[in-house]
Amino acid sequence: MNPSPTSASQTAAAVRSKARSALSVVEEHLAVIGQSEEEICAFNIVTADKARSRAAQIDAQIAQGHNPGPLAGVPVAIKDNLCTKGIPTTCSSRILEGWEPPYDATAVELLCGAGAVIIGKTNMDEFAMGSSTENSAFRPTRNPQDTSKVPGGSSGGSAAAVAAGFAPIALGTDTGGSIRQPAALCGVVGVKPTYGRVSRYGLIAFASSLDQIGPFANTVADAALVTDVIAQFDSRDSTSISQPVADVLPTLDHGVAGVRIGVIKELGGKGIAPDVAARCDQAIGALESAGAKVGQASVPSAGYGLSAYYLIAPAEASSNLARFDGVRYGLRVDAKSTPEMNIATRSAGFGEEVKRRIMLGTYALSSGYYDAYYAKAQKVRTLIIADFAKAWEDFDLLLSPTSPTTAFSLGERTADPMAMYMSDVCTVPVNLTGQAAMSVPYGCGQDGLPVGVQILAPALGEPLMFRAAAVLEASLG
């Protein structure tokens, strides 16, 4: 769908130098959207008029001698759980259909401050709960590489938008792999920064201790550029990291000579498709050829990550989603009494997967079951953190497949939630620990569909992580 991926940095440079106008860039991308969006369904809304107006403002700034920023005139797609002032933000749910926030999320604010142009809000699994973007209340998104396949989830609309050439940059959110898994399935770069590195202010929460915002891009350099723009301290987010952190873009070409990289034993082998494993082996070879010291790493408790996640995340969701009650904002279904109105509103407004997770989370937190389920899951989380800490004593970076398989067919796993949840088996542990990770496209499987390799770094280890990603990207030419 996108034979010549657009570089965000090159586009911004051309706009700043007046070689191109921001308006012409926006029109070019709107034309591509017009050709293919009906088939791909990446967007919940395309903000064409607002994008044209914003582009005209940027051109006027440049004409007056001002520098709009490192993303001057670059179209960006925003996942529909990030607040955008005056633009509907629905979380792909009927319960928020048509709701317009009165403010921008901090990450959106920072992108716009760097000169970016919002071109639309992307489709997603409802409230970010899913691995295929089939749980949207509006319509499923299709994979631009093969429209009979899913794009992954929950940020499937953002991944598809970049893969299809609708925008060179998109923002997604990652609670259990929701940036990295769709990045792998669509063949683009996807980054989950360290928890707290990017402000969550203005993100409609799914699981507050796990959620993190990050970019999709066609290239590692563009992903680094966007990470540097949005990774800023924000006093409005109590979990935002205040210590200064070096930008990643300036060190991108420093290579991996002497870097110790561990291949995680527990996230390979059983359950990983042979063609995915083969591409990961090739990636390991490329890193070794670049001078890295590669060995086998063990994180024994990583195998329990999925079980712990599907207790902790639904528990937090059951609390966070209690605010959607038909009283303050969003959908309201009238009834004779307030409790009946609450029930009617939530029954009509939430989809089946959201209801499933709310009920599971409420059960795990309920009297008599809290210690047996939620508290035990938190102990497992602590064990996973400890096991990773031990692995970091021997290695600077860790490696695994991003997804166990390439993209699966639409409808293939919708009737089997457990099979769907297994899509996140390699990505979930990182969210439980708060570490950084990213998915880098590394060739294709036997079916011709993209394979992603996951690079993991300790907290605030993004610079080295991106260096390894750049080496992998370069090794494919």
VEXPAGU-971669 format. One record per atom (N, C-alpha, C, O): residue in one letter; x negated, y negated, z negated. Coordinates in steps of 0.2 Angstrom, whole numbers, plus 5000, padded with zeros to 4 digits. Atoms other than C-alpha are relative to their C-alpha. Example, Ala and Ser with C-alpha at 12.3 -4.5 7.8 and 13.67 -1.06 7.14 Angstrom:
BEGIN
a499650065000;a493850224961;a499649945000;a499149954997;s500450065001;s493250054964;s500449954997;s500149894996;
//
This chain:
BEGIN
m499650065000;m500050005000;m499649945000;m499849885002;n500450055000;n498549894997;n499350015002;n498950024998;p500649984997;p497149935009;p499449954998;p498849974998;s500550055002;s496149775004;s500249964994;s500449914994;p499950035006;p496249744986;p499849934999;p499249915001;t500250075000;t496249554982;t499650004993;t499850024988;s500450015006;s494849504970;s500349934997;s500349885000;a499750065003;a495549374957;a499449954999;a499649895001;s500550055001;s493849294954;s499849975007;s499749915007;q500250034993;q493549274973;q500649955002;q500549905005;t499450044998;t495349204975;t499949934996;t500049884999;a500150065004;a495049084961;a499549955002;a499649895002;a500550044997;a493449024968;a500249965006;a500049915007;a499750034994;a494248994985;a500549944999;a500449895002;v499550055002;v495648894977;v499649944997;v499849884999;r500350065004;r494448784966;r499649965006;r499549905005;s500450034995;s493348754982;s500449975005;s500149935010;k499650024995;k494848704992;k500050045007;k500350025012;a500049964995;a494448845004;a500750035002;a500950045007;r499349985000;r496248905000;r500449964996;r500149934991;s499550035005;s497748824992;s500350054996;s500450114998;a499649955005;a498548904977;a500750025003;a500950075002;l499449994998;l500148884986;l500050065006;l500450105006;s500149944995;s499548995001;s499950064997;s500150115000;v500149945004;v498949124989;v500650034998;v500850094998;v499349985002;v500649134981;v500450025005;v500850085005;e499649984994;e501549144998;e499850065002;e500250105004;e500249934998;e500449285003;e500250054996;e500450114999;h499849955004;h500849384988;h500750015000;h501050074999;l499350004999;l502649344989;l500250045006;l500750075006;a499949974994;a502649405007;a499950084999;a500350125001;v500249935001;v501849575001;v500650034996;v500850084997;i499549985005;i503149584987;i500750015005;i501050065004;g499450004996;g504549555000;g500050065005;g500550095006;q500049944996;q503949695011;q500150074996;q500450114999;s500149935003;s503749834998;s500450004993;s500550064991;e499750005007;e504649784981;e500650045000;e500850084995;e499349965000;e506349864986;e499850084999;e500250114997;e500149935000;e505450034988;e499650014993;e499750074990;i500549995006;i504150014973;i500449994993;i500450024989;c499650025006;c505349924960;c499549994994;c499650014989;a500550025006;a503849854950;a500349954996;a500149944990;f499850065003;f504749694945;f500750014997;f501250045000;n499350025002;n506349654934;n500249945003;n500849935004;i499850064997;i506249484941;i499349975003;i498849975000;v500550034996;v505149394954;v500149924999;v500649905002;t499950075001;t504949214949;t499749955006;t499249915005;a500250034994;a504649144967;a500049934999;a499449895001;d500050075000;d505148964964;d499649974995;d499249924996;k500550025005;k504248944948;k499350015002;k498949965000;a500749994998;a502749014955;a499749955006;a499249935005;r500250064995;r502748894970;r499949944997;r499449904999;s500050065003;s503048754959;s499349994996;s499049944996;r500750005004;r501548804947;r499449995005;r498949965004;a500650004995;a500448834963;a499949935002;a499349905003;a500050074998;a500848654969;a499749964995;a499349914996;q500350045005;q500348584952;q499250015000;q498949974999;i500749995000;i498648674953;i499749975006;i499149945005;d500350034994;d498348614970;d499949924999;d499449895001;a500050075002;a498748434964;a499449994995;a499149944996;q500550015005;q497548454949;q499350005004;q498949965003;i500649994997;i496148514961;i499949945005;i499349915005;a500150064996;a496448364973;a499849944996;a499549904999;q500250065005;q496248244958;q499350024997;q499149984993;g500749995003;g494548324954;g499950044994;g499450054991;h500049965006;h495048434940;h499950085001;h500150105007;n500149924999;n494548624937;n500650034996;n500650034990;p499549975003;p496148724933;p499850064995;p500150074991;g500249945005;g495148864925;g499750065005;g499850065011;p500349944996;p494349034930;p500550045004;p500350085008;l499549964996;l495949104936;l500549955005;l501049965006;a499650054996;a496448954947;a500450035006;a500150065010;g499649984994;g497948994958;g500150085000;g500450105005;v499949935000;v497849184954;v500750024998;v500950014992;p499449985002;p499549264954;p499950064995;p499550104995;v500049955005;v499849374938;v500750024999;v501249994999;a499449975002;a501249494934;a500050024992;a499550044990;i499949995007;i501849504916;i500550054998;i501050055000;k499549955003;k502549654907;k500649974997;k500549924993;d499450035002;d504349624902;d500150004993;d500749994991;n499950015008;n504049634883;n499549954998;n499549944992;l500450065002;l502949484883;l500449935001;l500649925007;c499650054999;c503849324880;c499849955005;c499249935005;t500150054995;t503949194894;t500549954999;t501149965001;k499550065001;k504749024891;k500449995006;k500149985011;g499650014994;g506249004902;g500150055005;g500450055010;i499949944995;i506049174911;i500250064996;i500050074990;p499849945004;p507049324905;p499550054998;p499150065002;t500549955003;t506149444894;t500550054997;t500850044992;t499549955001;t507149604893;t499850074996;t500250104994;c500349945002;c505949744888;c500450065004;c500450125001;s499649954995;s506949834902;s500650044996;s500750104997;s499549985005;s508349854889;s500749965001;s500649905002;r499350044999;r510249814891;r500149964994;r500549914994;i499950045006;i510149744873;i499749935000;i499949894997;l500350064999;l509049604879;l500149975007;l499849925009;e499950024994;e509749584896;e500149935001;e500649904998;g499850074999;g509649404902;g499749954994;g499849894995;w500250055005;w508849334886;w499349975002;w498949995005;e500550044999;e507649194888;e499649974994;e499949934990;p500350025006;p506349164875;p499849925000;p499849895005;p500150075000;p506048984869;p499249985000;p499049924999;y500750015001;y504149004869;y499650055004;y499950115006;d500549954997;d502649094878;d499650044995;d499450024990;a500549965004;a501649234871;a499349975001;a499249945006;t500650034999;t499949184867;t499650035006;t499249985009;a500449974994;a499149304880;a500249965007;a499849955011;v499750034994;v500349224893;v499749925000;v499549905005;e500350075000;e499849044887;e499350005002;e499149955005;l500750004999;l498049084888;l499950015008;l499449985011;l500049994993;l498249154906;l500249935004;l499849915009;c499850074996;c499148994912;c499549954998;c499449915003;g500550055001;g497948884903;g499350015004;g498949965005;a500649984995;a496548974914;a500249995007;a499850005011;g499850014993;g497548924930;g500450055003;g500550045009;a499649954997;a498549084933;a500749985001;a500949934998;v499350014998;v500249084941;v500450064999;v500350115002;i499649955002;i501549194934;i500550015006;i500849975009;i499649994994;i502349284949;i500650044999;i501150055003;g499449965002;g503649394940;g499850044993;g499350044991;k500049965006;k504049504925;k500150085002;k500550095006;t500049934998;t503749694927;t500450054996;t500550044990;n499649955003;n504749844924;n499650044995;n499050054996;m500349965005;m504349964910;m500550054997;m501150044998;d499649965004;d504950104899;d500449964995;d500049914992;e499650055005;e506350024888;e499650004993;e499450054990;f500450025006;f505449944873;f499350045000;f499150054994;a500649975000;a503850024879;a500050074998;a499450104996;m499949935003;m504450204874;m500150045006;m500650065009;g500049954995;g503950324888;g499350005004;g498949965003;s500649994996;s502550384900;s500150005007;s499750035011;s499950004993;s503350364917;s500449945003;s500549945009;t499650064998;t504350204918;t500750025003;t501049995007;e499349974998;e505950314921;e500549984995;e501149994996;n499550025006;n506650254904;n500249935001;n500649914996;s499750074999;s507050074911;s500750015000;s501050055003;a499250005000;a508850034908;a500249985007;a500849985009;f499750034993;f508849954926;f499850055006;f500350065010;r500249954994;r507850074938;r499350024999;r498949994995;p500749975000;p506350184939;p499549965004;p499749945010;t500550034996;t504750114946;t499650065004;t499650115001;r500349954996;r503850214960;r499249995000;r499049935000;n500750014999;n501950244962;n499949985007;n500150025012;p500250034993;p501250144977;p499650055004;p499650055010;q500549954996;q500050294981;q500550055003;q500350085008;d499549944998;d501550414983;d500749984997;d500749994991;t499450035004;t503350344980;t500450064998;t501050044995;s499649955003;s503950514976;s499750024993;s500050064989;k500349995007;k502850504960;k500149954995;k500349894998;v499950055005;v502950414944;v499449965000;v498849985002;p500650045001;p501750264941;p499750014993;p499249984992;g500250005007;g501550314923;g500349954996;g500849914998;g499650055004;g502150214908;g499649994993;g499150034992;s499450044998;s502650124899;s499949945004;s500449915006;s500150064996;s501749984908;s500050025008;s499649995012;g500049984993;g502150064925;g500149955005;g499849955011;g499850054996;g502849914933;g499349955001;g499249935007;s500650044999;s501249814930;s499450045004;s499150015008;a500549964996;a500049954936;a500250005007;a499850005012;a499850004993;a501149974952;a499949935003;a499849935009;a500050074997;a501149784955;a499349995002;a499249965008;v500750014998;v499249784955;v499850055006;v499550035011;a500249954995;a499049944965;a500449995007;a500150005012;a499650024994;a500349884978;a499849935003;a500049925009;g500350074998;g499449714980;g500549944999;g500549895002;f499550065001;f500949614973;f499649954996;f499949894996;a500450045004;a499649534961;a499450034998;a499350094997;p500649975002;p497849554958;p499950014993;p499450054991;i500149995007;i498049544939;i500750014997;i501249985000;a499449995004;a499449604927;a499850014993;a499350044992;l500149985007;l499649614909;l500550064998;l501050065000;g499649945003;g500249774900;g499950004993;g499649964990;t500249995007;t500349834882;t499950085000;t500150125003;d500249935001;d499649994875;d500150024993;d499849994989;t499949975007;t500350084860;t499850074999;t499650084993;g500349945000;g499850254864;g499750035007;g499650085008;g500349994994;g499050244881;g500449975006;g500349985012;s499550034995;s500350134890;s499749955005;s500049935010;i500350044994;i499050034900;i499550055003;i499550055009;r500549954997;r497750174902;r500350055005;r500050075010;q499749944996;q498850314908;q500349985007;q500250015012;p499850024993;p499750214922;p499549975004;p499549985010;a500550024996;a498150134927;a499750065003;a499550065009;a500349944997;a497450314930;a500450035005;a500250045011;l499549974995;l499050374939;l500049955006;l500249985012;c499950054995;c499050214950;c499349995004;c499349955009;g500750024998;g497150204953;g499849935000;g499549905004;v500350075002;v496750034945;v499750014994;v499750064990;v500450015006;v495749974931;v500549984994;v500949944995;g499650025005;g496649964914;g499750004993;g499350054992;v500450015006;v496049904897;v500449994994;v500949954994;k499750015007;k496549924879;k499549974996;k499050014994;p500550035005;p495549804869;p500050024993;p500550064991;t500049995007;t495049824851;t500749974997;t500949924999;y499450035003;y496649804840;y499849944996;y499349944992;g500250075003;g496649624835;g499649965004;g499549905003;r500450044995;r495549564849;r500549955004;r500349905006;v499650044996;v497049504859;v500649994995;v500950034993;s499450015005;s498449414849;s500750035003;s500850045009;r499349974999;r500149504848;r500649954999;r501149975000;y499550055001;y501049334845;y500450005007;y500149995012;g499650014994;g502549334857;g500150075004;g500450085009;l499949934998;l502449524860;l500650034996;l500650034990;i499449965004;i504149614856;i499850064998;i499650115002;a500349945002;a503549744845;a500350075001;a500950075000;f499849935000;f503649934847;f499850034993;f500250044989;a500349975007;a502449994833;a499449954999;a498949955002;s500450065001;s501549844826;s499250024998;s498849985000;s500749985002;s499949944819;s499750035006;s499150055006;l500349974994;l499650014837;l500049965006;l499649975010;d499950044994;d500249884850;d499449965001;d499149934997;q500650054997;q498849794860;q500249985007;q500450025011;i499950034993;i498949684875;i499450015004;i498850005001;g500649994996;g497749714889;g500149995008;g500749995010;p499950014993;p497449684908;p500050065005;p499750115003;f500149964994;f497649784924;f499749965006;f499849905006;a500350034994;a496549744939;a499850055005;a499750115004;n500349954995;n495849814955;n499350014999;n499050065001;t500749995001;t494049794949;t499849994993;t500249964989;v500350015007;v493049804933;v499949934998;v500049914993;a500250075001;a492449624935;a500649964999;a500649924994;d499450045002;d494249554936;d500350024994;d500549984990;a499749985007;a494749654921;a499649974995;a499949954989;a500450035005;a493249584912;a500249934999;a500249904994;l499950085000;l493649404917;l500749994996;l500749944992;v499450015003;v495449424911;v500050024992;v500249984988;t500149995007;t494949504895;t499649954996;t499849934990;d500350055003;d493749364891;d500549944999;d500449904994;v499550055001;v495249244894;v500450014994;v500649964991;i499549995005;i496449324883;i499850024993;i500250024988;a500249985006;a495349384869;a499849954996;a499249934995;q500150065004;q495449234858;q500350014993;q500950044992;f499750005007;f495749214839;f500749965000;f500749915003;d499450035001;d497549164835;d500350004993;d500550064991;s499750005007;s498149114818;s500750024999;s500950034994;r499349985000;r499949154823;r500150074999;r500650104998;d500049935000;d499449334823;d499650024994;d499050014994;s500449995006;s498949394805;s499550065001;s499150064997;t500449944999;t498049544813;t499449985005;t499050015007;s500450024995;s497049434825;s499349994997;s499249974991;i500750005003;i495149454823;i499749935001;i499749905006;s500250075000;s494349284818;s499250005002;s499049945004;q500750004998;q492449334821;q499949995007;q500250025011;p500150014993;p491749264837;p499750075003;p499350105000;v500249944996;v491449404850;v499749985007;v500049935010;a500350024994;a490349384865;a500450025006;a500850075006;d499649984993;d491149384883;d499750065003;d499150075002;v500249944996;v491049544893;v499749995007;v499350025009;l500250014993;l490849474910;l499349985001;l499050015006;p500750014998;p489049404909;p499650064999;p499050055002;t500549945001;t488349574904;t500250065004;t499950115003;l499749954996;l489249674917;l499550045004;l499650105005;d500549974996;d487749714927;d499450034996;d498950044999;h500549985004;h486649764913;h499850085000;h499350104997;g500149935000;g486849954916;g500050044994;g500350014989;v499949955006;v486850104904;v499350044998;v499350094995;a500649965002;a484950154903;a499950004993;a499949954989;g500149985008;g484650234886;g500750004996;g500650024990;v499350005004;v486550224881;v500250074999;v500150115003;r499849935002;r487150374872;r500750015001;r501149974998;i499349994998;i488750434879;i500250074998;i499950125000;g499749935002;g489750584871;g500650025004;g501149985004;v499449984996;v490950684881;v500450044994;v500250094991;i499649985006;i492450724868;i500250075002;i500650085006;k499949934999;k492550914867;k500850014999;k501150055003;e499349985001;e494350914860;e500549965005;e501149985005;l499550034995;l495050804874;l499850025007;l499949995012;g500249974994;g494350914888;g500350075000;g500550104995;g499849935000;g494651094893;g500750025001;g501050005006;k499349985000;k496351164889;k500549955001;k500449894997;g499550054999;g497751064896;g499849955005;g500249915008;i500350054995;i496650964908;i500050045007;i499750095007;a500049974993;a496951004927;a499350005002;a498949965001;p500749994998;p495451074935;p499749945004;p499149935004;d500350054996;d495350934948;d499949944996;d499449904998;v500150065005;v495450804934;v499350014997;v498949974996;a500649985003;a494050894925;a499449995004;a498949975002;a500650004995;a492950904941;a499849925001;a499249915001;r500250074999;r493050714943;r499749974994;r499249934995;c500350025006;c492650684925;c499250025000;c498849994998;d500649985000;d491150794927;d499549965005;d498949955004;q500450044996;q490550694942;q499949934997;q499349904998;a500150065003;a490750534932;a499550014995;a499049964994;i500549985004;i489650614919;i499350005003;i498849975001;g500650004996;g488350644932;g499849935002;g499249925003;a500250074998;a488450464938;a499749964995;a499249924996;l500250045006;l488150394921;l499350034998;l498849994997;e500749985001;e486650514919;e499549985005;e498949965003;s500450024995;s485950464935;s499849934999;s499349905001;a500150075002;a486050284929;a499649994994;a499449934992;g500550005006;g484950324914;g500350014993;g500050014988;a499749995006;a486250364901;a499850074997;a499750115001;k500149945004;k485950504888;k500750034998;k501050014994;v499349975001;v487550614889;v499950074996;v499550114997;g500049945004;g487950744876;g500750024999;g501249985000;q499349985002;q489450834869;q500249974993;q499849984988;a499750035007;a490450744855;a500650044998;a500950075002;s499449975003;s491650814843;s500449964996;s500149924991;v499550035005;v493150734835;v500550054998;v501150055001;p499649945001;p493950884827;p500749984999;p501250025001;s499350025002;s495550794821;s500449975006;s501049965006;a499650044995;a495950714838;a500550045003;a501050025006;g499449964997;g497050864843;g500649994996;g501150014998;y499450015004;y498250814829;y500249935002;y500749914999;g499850074999;g498350634836;g500749995003;g501149955000;l499350014997;l499950664846;l500550014995;l501049974995;s499549995006;s500850734831;s500149954995;s500649934993;a500050065004;a500350594820;a500349945003;a500749915000;y499750064996;y500750464833;y500850005000;y501149954999;y499249994999;y502550534836;y500450004993;y501050014993;l499650025007;l502950504817;l499849934999;l500349904997;i500150075002;i502050344814;i500349955005;i500649905003;a499750054996;a502550254830;a500849995000;a501149945000;p499350015001;p504450294829;p500249974993;p500749944993;a499850035007;a504450254810;a499949925001;a500449894998;e500150084999;e503750074815;e500549985004;e500849925003;a499550024995;a504950064829;a500750004997;a501149954998;s499450005003;s506450104818;s500149944996;s500649914995;s500050075004;s505949954807;s500149945005;s500549905004;n500050064996;n505549834821;n500649995004;n500849945005;l499450014995;l507149874832;l500649994996;l501149984999;a499450025004;a508249844817;a500349935001;a500849925000;r499850074999;r508249664822;r500549995005;r500949945006;f499550004995;f509349704837;f500650024998;f500850084999;d499449985004;d510949704828;d500749975003;d501249985000;g499450034997;g512149604839;g500249934997;g500749904999;v499950065004;v512049454827;v499649945003;v499949895004;r500550064999;r510549344831;r499949985008;r499949925009;y500150014993;y510249364850;y500150075004;y500150125001;g499949944996;g510449484864;g500750025001;g501249984999;l499349984999;l511949594868;l500450004993;l500150024988;r499649995006;r513449594856;r500750035003;r501050015007;v499449974999;v514849714857;v500549994994;v500450024989;d499550015005;d516349654847;d500450064997;d500550105001;a499649955004;a517249764834;a500349974994;a500249914993;k499650025006;k518349754819;k499649974994;k499849934991;s500450025006;s516949744806;s499349995002;s499150015008;t500750014998;t515149694806;t499650075001;t499350085006;p500349944999;p514549874803;p500250045007;p499850065010;e499749974993;e515649934818;e499749965006;e499549995011;m500350044995;m514949794828;m499350025001;m499050025007;n500749985000;n513149844824;n499950065004;n499550075008;i500149934997;i513450024829;i500249995007;i499950025011;a499850014993;a514349974845;a499549975004;a499449995010;t500550044996;t513049854850;t499450045002;t499150055007;r500649964999;r511649974847;r500150065004;r499650085008;s499849944996;s512550124855;s500049985007;s499850025012;a499950024993;a512850024871;a499349975002;a499249985008;g500550044998;g511249924871;g499350045001;g498950035005;f500749965000;f509850064868;f500150065005;f500750095005;g500049944996;g509450204880;g499950064996;g499750054990;e500149945004;e509250384875;e499350014997;e499350034991;e500749995003;e507350384873;e499949954994;e499649974989;v500150045006;v507450234861;v500450024994;v500250024989;k499649985006;k508850304851;k499750064997;k499750074991;r500449945002;r507850474850;r499549984995;r499450014990;r500650015004;r506350384843;r500249964993;r499949974988;i499850045006;i507350264831;i500350064995;i500150054989;m499749955004;m508250424824;m499450044997;m499450054991;l500649965003;l506550514822;l499749964995;l499549994990;g500450055004;g505750364814;g500449994993;g500149994988;t499650015006;t507150334802;t500050064995;t500050064989;y500149935004;y507150524797;y499450004996;y499350024991;a500750005003;a505250514794;a499949964994;a499549974990;l500150055006;l505450364782;l500550014995;l500549984990;s499449995005;s507050434773;s499750034994;s499250074993;s500149975006;s507050484755;s500050075000;s500450105003;g500149934999;g506450654753;g499650035005;g499350095005;y500449984994;y505550664769;y499449965001;y498949975005;y500550054999;y504350514768;y499350034999;y498950035003;d500649975002;d502950614759;d499850065005;d499350075007;a500149944996;a503250764770;a499849995007;a499450025011;y500150024993;y503150674787;y499649945001;y499049945003;y500350064999;y502650494787;y499349994996;y498849974999;a500650015004;a501350494773;a499550055002;a498950035002;k500549954997;k500550654780;k499749985006;k499149995008;a500250034994;a500450574797;a499549954999;a499049945003;q500550055002;q499550424789;q499350034998;q498850004999;k500649975002;k498350544781;k499650035006;k499050035006;v500449984994;v497950624798;v499749945004;v499249955006;r500250064997;r497750454805;r499349984997;r498849965000;t500750015003;t496350424792;t499550055001;t498950035002;l500549954998;l495550584796;l499749995007;l499150005008;i500350014993;i495450544814;i499549945000;i499049945004;i500550065000;i494650374810;i499450024997;i498850005000;a500749975003;a493350464799;a499650045005;a499050045005;d500449964995;d492950584813;d499749965005;d499249985008;f500350044995;f492750454826;f499449964997;f498949955000;a500550045004;a491650354813;a499450055000;a498850025001;k500649955000;k490550514812;k499750005007;k499150015008;a500350004993;a490450524831;a499649945002;a499149955006;w500350064999;w489950344832;w499350004997;w498849964999;e500750005003;e488350384822;e499550035005;e498950025005;d500449964995;d487750494837;d500049975007;d499649985011;f499950024993;f488450404852;f500249925000;f500549904995;d499850074999;d488750224858;d500649995004;d501049955002;l499450004996;l490150264870;l500350085000;l499950124999;l499749944999;l491350414872;l500450015006;l500649955009;l499749994994;l492150494887;l500550055000;l500450104997;s499549944999;s493650594892;s500449985006;s500449935009;p499550024995;p494950604905;p500549954997;p500649954991;t499550045003;t496250474904;t500750035000;t501050034994;s499449965000;s497750584909;s499850075002;s499450085006;p500249934999;p497750774909;p500250025008;p499850075010;t499949984993;t498450774927;t500149935004;t500049885001;t499850064996;t498750654942;t500749994999;t501150024995;a499350025001;a500450574944;a500550065002;a500450105007;f499549954999;f501950694943;f500649975003;f500749915004;s499450034996;s503550684952;s500549974996;s500649994990;l499550035003;l504950574948;l500550064998;l500750105002;g499549955002;g506250674937;g499750074997;g500050114994;e500349945002;e504950814934;e500050024992;e500150074990;r500049985007;r504850794915;r500549964996;r500549964990;t499550045004;t506350684910;t500450054996;t500750024991;a499649955004;a507250844903;a499650034995;a499950074991;d500549975005;d505750894893;d499649954996;d499049944999;p500350065003;p505250754881;p499350034998;p498849984998;m500749985003;m503750864874;m499550005006;m498949985005;a500450004994;a503050884892;a499849935002;a499249925004;m500250074999;m503150694894;m499549984995;m499149944997;y500450025006;y502350664877;y499350025001;y498849985000;m500749974999;m500850774882;m499649965005;m499049965006;s500450044995;s500450644896;s499549954996;s499049934999;d500350055004;d499750534882;d499550044995;d499250004991;v500449965005;v498650674873;v499349975000;v499049974994;c500650025000;c497050594878;c499949934998;c499449904996;t500150075001;t497450414875;t500349984993;t500049934990;v499750025007;v498450414858;v499549994995;v499549954991;p500450005005;p496950444847;p499749934999;p499649904993;v500450065001;v496150274851;v500549954997;v500349904994;n499650045003;n497750184846;n500150014993;n500149964989;l500049995008;l497750264829;l499449984997;l499449964991;t500650035003;t495950204826;t499949935001;t499549904998;g500150074998;g496150034834;g499449985004;g499249925005;q500650014996;q494550054845;q500249985007;q500849975008;a499950024993;a494349994862;a499950065005;a499650115004;a500149954995;a494550104878;a500349975006;a500749925006;m499850024994;m494850084896;m500050065005;m499650115004;s500049954995;s495250184911;s499849975007;s499949925009;v500350024994;v494250174927;v500250055005;v500150115004;p499849954994;p494850254944;p499450035002;p498950005003;y500649964998;y493650394949;y500250055005;y500250115003;g499949964995;g494150464965;g500750034999;g501150004996;c499449975000;c495650584968;c500050074999;c499550104999;g500049935001;g496250754964;g500250045006;g500150015011;q499849964995;q496750894975;q500649985004;q500649995010;d499450024997;d498350814979;d499949935004;d500449905006;g500150064997;g497550654985;g500249944996;g500149884998;l499850055005;l498150554970;l499549984995;l499050024994;p500650035004;p497050444959;p499950044993;p500450074990;v500249975006;v496150514944;v499649954996;v499249914999;g500350055004;g495650404929;g499550034995;g499750084992;v500449985005;v494150424918;v500049954994;v500049894995;q500050045006;q494250354900;q499449994997;q499050044995;i500650025004;i492850264892;i500249974993;i500649924993;l499950025007;l492950234873;l499549974997;l498949994998;a500550035004;a492050114862;a500249984993;a500849984992;p499850025007;p491950074844;p500349935000;p500349895005;a499750075000;a492849914838;a499549955002;a499049954999;l500450054997;l492249764847;l499450025004;l499049985005;g500649974996;g491149874858;g500249995007;g499950025012;e499850014993;e491949804874;e499549985005;e499550015010;p500550014995;p490349734882;p499750065002;p499650075009;l500349944998;l489549904882;l500550045004;l500350085009;m499549974996;m491149984888;m500149985007;m500150025011;f499950034993;f491349874903;f499350015004;f499450025010;r500649984997;r489449904907;r500150075003;r499950085009;a499949944998;a489850084908;a500550015006;a500450045011;a499450004995;a491450054918;a499749975007;a499950005012;a500350034994;a490449944931;a499550055003;a499550055009;v500549954997;v489150084933;v500450065004;v500350085009;l499649954997;l490550214937;l500349975006;l500350005012;e499750034994;e491350094949;e499549995006;e499750015011;a500550004995;a489750064958;a499850065003;a499650075009;s500249944998;s489350244959;s500550035006;s500350075009;l499549984995;l490950264970;l499949965006;l500249975011;g500150044994;g490350124982;g500649955000;g500649915005;
//
